[in-house]
Amino acid sequence: MRSLSISQQLVSRRAIGAHLTHRPLHRFLSTASLAFDHYPPKTTNTSSTPLVICHGLFGSKQNWRSISKTLAQRLHKDVYALDMRNHGESSHHPEHNYAAMAKDVTDFLDSKGINQADLMGHSMGGKVVMTLALSSPSRLSSLTIVDMAPSNTYANSSYQSYIQAMKEIESTGVTKVPEADKILAKRIPDISLRQFLLTNLKHVPSSPALKFRINLTALGEHLEEIWKWNPPPGAQYTGKTLFIAGTKSDHVPKSVYPKIMEYFPNAEIELVNAGHWWVNLERL
C-alpha cells in the first residue's frame, strides 16, 4: 500500500460509480433533516457531480470547513458538508443506526436534485456512506472512506465516558468554555480531543448555561449500534473506492483488508501518517 499526501489522495482518486441491483434503503425508515454547508468552486468550468462529506461521531460539518473549501477549488466541483442526525445543527432523533443515517443522506441528495454524488465519510460517517453504497449504489459516482473499515468496531468504553463527562458539564450549568474544559480534563487528558469535543458547546436562548449541540441521550443509548456493521446480505459496490487509513490508528488494521475487498472489490487502500481524529482536528 502506498503512502501519499491527503491532497494527492482526495484529488487524484475520483472513482467511477457502479450500477448494481441490490435492494434500495427501506422507505419506511424515519429520517432527520440534515443541516449542511455548501462550498461552490470559483471557476465556471466545473464538474456536474458534487462531493458530499459525512463527519464522524461527535463531529460536525464545521470540522470540515477548510478541507471543503480546498477540495471545492482543487476538484472544481460543489462540495456539501453535512451534519449527521443528532449532531451539529441537524435535527435530533431517538433512532441512530446506519440504515437510518444512510436514508438521511439519500433524502438530502433528493432534496438537492442530485442523482449521483461523490461520497466521502470519516469514522461513523464512513459507515454511513458504505451502507449507502451497498444499498443504493446507483446514487454514487465514487466512494472515499477515511479511517473506518466495513467491520464491527471495538466497543471502546472511553466513548461512554466522554458522554458522561459532557452530561456532567450540562448538569453543572457552566457558562464558560474553560470551566467545561476543567470537567472534561478529569476524564480526558488529551487536550486536542477535549478541544474537539468542546466545539459542540453552544449558548442557548434565555439561559447563560452552555449546552451541547449533539444529542447526548440518543448517542449514549445507541453506541452499540454505532460500533456494529450490518451490511445488506451479499451486497457489493464494484465502483472504484478509496480507503484512507491512519498509520497511528487501529481502525483499519491489515487484518480487515480481505473484508474491504469482499464488499468493495475495486478498492484501493492508502496510508497517511496520522491518528483517527486527524481529519476532525484538521491535521492536514
C-alpha positions in Angstrom: 0.0 0.0 0.0 1.4 3.4 -1.0 1.6 6.3 1.4 0.5 9.6 -0.2 -0.3 13.1 1.0 -4.0 13.6 1.8 -4.3 16.2 -1.0 -3.0 13.7 -3.6 -5.4 11.0 -2.4 -8.5 13.1 -2.4 -7.9 15.0 -5.6 -6.5 12.2 -7.8 -8.8 9.3 -6.7 -12.1 10.2 -8.2 -13.8 6.8 -8.7 -16.4 5.8 -11.3 -19.7 4.6 -9.7 -21.2 1.1 -10.3 -24.7 0.3 -11.3 -26.0 -2.6 -9.2 -29.4 -4.1 -8.4 -29.3 -4.6 -4.6 -32.3 -3.5 -2.6 -32.6 0.2 -2.0 -32.8 1.6 1.5 -36.2 0.8 3.0 -38.6 3.7 2.5 -40.3 3.3 5.9 -37.2 4.5 7.8 -37.7 7.6 9.8 -35.5 10.4 8.5 -33.9 13.5 10.1 -33.5 16.9 8.4 -29.7 17.4 7.8 -28.0 20.8 8.1 -25.3 21.5 5.5 -22.7 23.9 4.3 -22.2 24.5 0.6 -18.8 25.3 -0.9 -19.1 26.2 -4.6 -16.0 26.3 -6.8 -14.8 29.6 -8.0 -14.3 28.5 -11.6 -17.1 28.2 -14.1 -15.6 25.0 -15.7 -17.0 22.7 -13.0 -17.9 19.1 -12.6 -21.6 18.2 -12.5 -21.0 15.6 -9.8 -20.8 17.2 -6.3 -18.8 15.9 -3.4 -20.8 15.2 -0.2 -18.9 14.8 3.1 -20.2 13.0 6.2 -18.4 13.5 9.5 -17.7 11.1 12.4 -19.1 10.6 15.9 -19.1 13.8 18.0 -18.1 15.8 14.9 -19.9 18.3 12.7 -19.7 20.0 9.3 -17.7 22.8 10.8 -14.7 20.4 11.3 -14.6 20.1 7.5 -14.8 23.8 6.7 -11.2 24.4 5.5 -10.9 20.9 3.8 -14.2 21.5 2.0 -13.1 24.9 0.7 -9.8 23.4 -0.6 -11.5 20.5 -2.3 -14.1 22.6 -4.0 -11.3 24.6 -5.7 -9.0 21.7 -6.4 -11.7 19.4 -7.7 -13.6 22.2 -9.5 -16.9 20.9 -8.0 -19.6 21.8 -5.5 -18.8 20.4 -2.0 -21.5 19.8 0.6 -20.5 19.1 4.2 -23.4 17.6 6.2 -24.3 17.5 9.9 -25.4 13.9 10.6 -28.6 13.4 12.7 -28.1 14.1 16.4 -25.0 16.2 15.6 -24.3 19.9 14.8 -27.3 21.9 13.6 -29.2 18.8 12.3 -32.4 17.6 13.9 -32.3 15.3 16.9 -33.9 11.9 16.6 -34.3 8.9 19.0 -33.2 6.5 16.3 -29.5 6.3 15.5 -28.3 3.5 13.2 -26.6 3.3 9.8 -29.6 2.4 7.7 -31.5 5.4 9.0 -28.5 7.7 8.6 -27.9 6.5 5.0 -31.5 7.2 4.3 -31.0 10.8 5.7 -28.2 11.3 3.1 -30.3 9.8 0.3 -33.1 12.3 1.2 -30.6 15.1 1.2 -29.5 14.2 -2.3 -33.1 14.1 -3.4 -33.8 17.5 -1.9 -31.0 19.0 -3.9 -31.9 17.2 -7.1 -28.6 15.2 -7.1 -28.8 11.9 -8.9 -25.2 10.9 -8.3 -22.5 12.2 -5.9 -19.0 11.5 -4.8 -19.5 10.4 -1.2 -16.8 10.7 1.5 -17.2 9.7 5.1 -15.0 9.7 8.2 -15.3 7.2 11.0 -19.1 6.9 11.7 -19.7 8.9 8.5 -17.6 6.3 6.7 -20.0 3.5 7.7 -22.9 5.7 6.7 -21.6 6.1 3.1 -20.5 2.5 2.9 -24.1 1.5 3.9 -25.5 3.8 1.2 -23.1 2.5 -1.4 -24.0 -1.1 -0.7 -27.8 -0.4 -0.6 -28.2 2.2 -3.3 -25.0 2.1 -5.5 -26.5 3.9 -8.4 -26.5 7.1 -6.3 -22.7 7.2 -6.1 -20.1 8.2 -8.7 -17.3 7.5 -6.2 -16.7 6.4 -2.6 -13.9 7.6 -0.2 -13.7 6.2 3.3 -11.5 7.9 5.9 -10.1 5.7 8.7 -13.0 3.3 9.0 -13.5 -0.4 8.0 -16.5 -2.5 7.0 -16.4 -4.4 10.2 -17.6 -4.3 13.8 -15.7 -1.7 15.7 -14.2 -2.4 19.1 -16.6 -1.1 21.7 -14.3 1.3 23.5 -15.7 2.3 26.9 -14.0 5.6 26.6 -16.7 6.9 24.4 -19.4 6.3 27.1 -17.1 8.2 29.5 -16.9 11.1 27.1 -20.7 11.3 27.0 -20.9 11.1 30.8 -18.4 14.0 31.1 -20.4 16.1 28.6 -23.6 15.3 30.6 -21.8 16.5 33.7 -21.0 19.8 32.1 -24.6 20.3 31.2 -25.9 19.4 34.7 -23.3 21.7 36.3 -24.6 24.7 34.3 -21.2 26.1 33.3 -21.2 29.3 31.4 -17.7 29.5 30.1 -15.7 27.0 27.9 -12.7 26.9 30.3 -15.0 25.7 33.1 -16.2 23.0 30.8 -12.7 22.0 29.9 -11.8 21.5 33.5 -14.6 19.0 33.8 -13.5 17.1 30.7 -9.9 17.1 31.9 -10.8 14.8 34.8 -11.6 12.1 32.3 -9.8 13.1 29.1 -6.1 14.0 29.4 -5.7 14.7 25.6 -6.2 18.4 25.2 -6.7 18.1 21.4 -9.6 15.6 22.0 -11.1 17.9 24.6 -10.9 20.9 22.2 -12.6 18.8 19.5 -15.5 17.8 21.9 -15.8 21.4 23.1 -16.6 22.6 19.6 -20.0 21.2 20.2 -20.8 23.6 23.1 -23.2 26.5 22.4 -25.2 29.1 24.3 -29.0 28.5 24.3 -31.6 31.3 24.3 -32.8 32.5 27.7 -30.1 30.7 29.6 -26.4 31.6 30.4 -25.6 27.9 30.6 -23.7 26.1 27.8 -25.3 23.1 26.2 -24.0 20.5 23.7 -25.4 20.5 20.2 -25.1 16.8 20.0 -27.9 14.6 21.3 -26.1 13.0 24.2 -29.0 10.8 25.2 -29.6 9.2 21.8 -25.9 8.7 21.2 -25.3 7.2 24.6 -28.2 4.8 24.1 -27.1 3.7 20.6 -23.3 3.4 20.9 -23.6 -0.3 20.4 -25.3 0.4 17.1 -22.5 2.7 16.1 -19.9 0.0 16.7 -21.8 -2.6 14.6 -21.5 -3.3 10.9 -24.6 -5.0 9.4 -24.5 -4.7 5.6 -27.2 -6.0 3.2 -26.5 -9.7 2.7 -24.3 -10.4 -0.3 -24.0 -6.7 -1.3 -21.0 -5.3 -3.1 -20.1 -1.9 -4.5 -17.9 -2.5 -7.5 -17.1 1.1 -8.3 -13.5 2.2 -7.6 -13.3 3.0 -3.9 -10.6 4.6 -1.8 -9.9 3.8 1.8 -7.6 6.2 3.6 -6.1 4.7 6.8 -4.2 6.5 9.6 -1.0 4.7 10.4 -1.4 5.9 14.1 -4.9 4.5 14.3 -6.2 1.0 14.8 -9.5 1.4 12.9 -8.2 -0.1 9.6 -5.8 -2.9 10.6 -4.3 -5.1 7.9 -6.5 -8.0 9.1 -9.6 -6.2 7.7 -8.2 -5.8 4.2 -9.8 -9.0 2.9 -13.1 -7.8 4.3 -12.7 -4.5 2.5 -12.1 -6.3 -0.8 -15.1 -8.6 -0.1 -17.5 -5.6 -0.1 -15.5 -3.3 -2.3 -13.6 -5.4 -4.8 -12.1 -2.4 -6.6 -10.9 -0.6 -3.5 -7.5 0.9 -3.1 -6.0 1.5 0.4 -3.7 4.4 1.1 -1.9 5.3 4.3 -1.4 8.7 6.0 0.8 9.4 8.9 -2.0 10.3 11.4 -4.3 9.1 14.1 -8.1 8.5 13.9 -9.1 12.1 14.9 -6.8 13.8 12.4 -9.5 14.9 9.9 -11.8 16.3 12.6 -8.9 18.3 14.0 -8.0 19.4 10.5 -4.5 18.0 10.7 -3.7 18.0 7.0 
